Amino acid sequence: MEKAKISAKQLFVIVVLFEMGTAILVGFPTQLKQDAWIPIPLGMAGGVLLCLVYHRLFTFYPDLPLTGYVQKIVGKWVGKVIAFLYIIYYTYLASRILRDFGELLTSTIYTQTPLFFLMTILILTSSYAIHKGFEVIARVGELFFAVIYFMAIVGFFLIIFSGLIHMENLKPMFENDWKAIFKATLTQTLTFPFGEMVVFTMLLPYVNKPEKTRYVGIFGMVLSGVNFTIAAIVNIATLGTDLFMRSPYPLLSTVSKIQLANFIERLDVLFMLYLMIAGFIKVTVFYYAAVIGAADVFKLKSYRQICFPFAILILLTAVIIAPNYTEHIQEGLKVVPIYLHWPFQILIPCTLLLIAVIRNRFTAKKKSSTEEYSQ
């Protein structure tokens, strides 16, 4: 792994920006109408439990990423296969997110610009940041964090002062039964965005104060979950259920409605600026995890020698991932959570933790017995 160290504060910033990256763009369970905000805190609660699983694995092997300690838990060859699958998983998610933001730009601002060209610019920017090292990525996130939060707070109050919020749009609450709400939680909000914290199993060894990683990760997840919930409530209250369900980017539609004193309007460009910063962080984190995972599994001297090949792989995958935006979104909401997110975010980590706990207890018991025998 790279000889880099980041602070707990920088980890917190990356967690928040990462979690909110594409979630407030396409992560709302709009099929629940006015109840769409309810699965978000429920998914966040489940995400906190998953974060504890990831952190517990980290405490067993504090100097190794997931691709390293999985080989110690289940054996070298089986571990290498699982590690390789995680590399593919991270690469695929980087491609999906790259496509998300490419589609956003081509459908809103750069309507005459080829999708391939925009995604090429985005992935080259991420590739340059990764080549410079993880500390640089952390500093970039830290630099933009205050700017993003300032814009978010200003935008929130402008929506209020514009008189756009109509709380009656949130009624009747719990119109959907709990079965539909829990289904949306398990298939959407739990895995996207909160379960995506599994990527930080590759990054926790970089934190200079490992004892703070658990609290920082949970606090970052909770803060992003609160922001995500507020965004959902504001969208429903502003747009109404019909427009909220039909809009491909609900928060962008909400921000574009801001008009104050016939002077302050057309603020959707600020929202686009936020999305590009958060999207850059999210693509870069997945991209970086895939690169250092491959360098670890294949024992390369430096991860930098495979940065550009992975950039090409991610770009090409983003192009061929779906023929159009509608199919891309359907695949992301219907197929990916069940067949990719659940195994890689929940089933495999929980199984690894169970094996690690059993092995460590057995090793400790055996060591204790050996010491008693020697005495």
Secondary structure, DSSP 8 states (H G I E B T S, - for coil): -----B-HHHHHHHHHHHHHTTHHHH---GGGGGGTTTHHHHHHHHHHHHHHHHHHHHHHSTT--HHHHHHHHH-HHHHHHHHHHHHHHHHHHHHHHHHHHHHHHHHHT-TTS-HHHHHHHHHHHHHHHHHH-HHHHHHHHHHHHHHHHHHHHHHHHHHHHTT---GGGG-STT-S-HHHHHHHIIIIITTTTGGGGGGGGGTGGGBS-GGGHHHHHHHHHHHHHHHHHHHHHHHHHHHHHHHHHH-SSHHHHHHHT-EETTTEE-THHHHHHHHHHHHHHHHHHHHHHHHHHHHHHTT-S-GGGGHHHHHHHHHHHHHHS-SSHHHHHHIIIIIHIIIIIIIIIIIHHHHHHHHHHHHHHHHHHHHHHHHHHH-
